[in-house]
């Protein structure tokens, strides 16, 4: 499809709309293919001229850094409003956990910048963890993140490989584990 065949009505208009469309398109492609995409592909998906990537961001890496920073800030605000990390991985748009997995696999974690969403989870957990707990708030947040991210990316495969079907009970058990980690409750094999 040529640029001329795309309706002018479908194109984002204005600096804010163009930047937002480019960021969303870049994250979508990152989730689908990792770092293996071009600026032209981002622009085509965003329905804008590829020169606008350079005008607004300068490079693919700067575009991704800006998009990831915006996503992290939104996640930080959600953590501060007491959203569960289980809910944070499935927000609108490309799945955050898949984006993170792609960045790790492509050795591109330098694009993440500050880990403000994770820092917010650590701060949130610190309010609930006793000073005598052998697991620090950072340990608990890291374990909870690993569980949630792993489940989000590999949960379906793991359930299929185990011959199980996804169920409300499995999701509930997972949520309980994460909630116990982040609320400072003892971690045990028994409820």
MOCORSUL-V347178 format. One record per run of one state. SS is the DSSP state (~ for helix, > for strand, _ for the rest). FROM is the first residue (numbers start at 0). LEN is the number of residues. If there is no record, write none. Layout:
SS:FROM:LEN
SS:FROM:LEN
//
This chain:
_:0:2
~:2:3
_:5:2
~:7:3
_:10:4
~:14:19
_:33:5
~:38:8
_:46:4
~:50:6
_:56:3
~:59:21
_:80:4
~:84:4
_:88:7
~:95:10
_:105:3
~:108:3
_:111:4
~:115:11
_:126:10
~:136:25
_:161:6
~:167:15
_:182:9
//
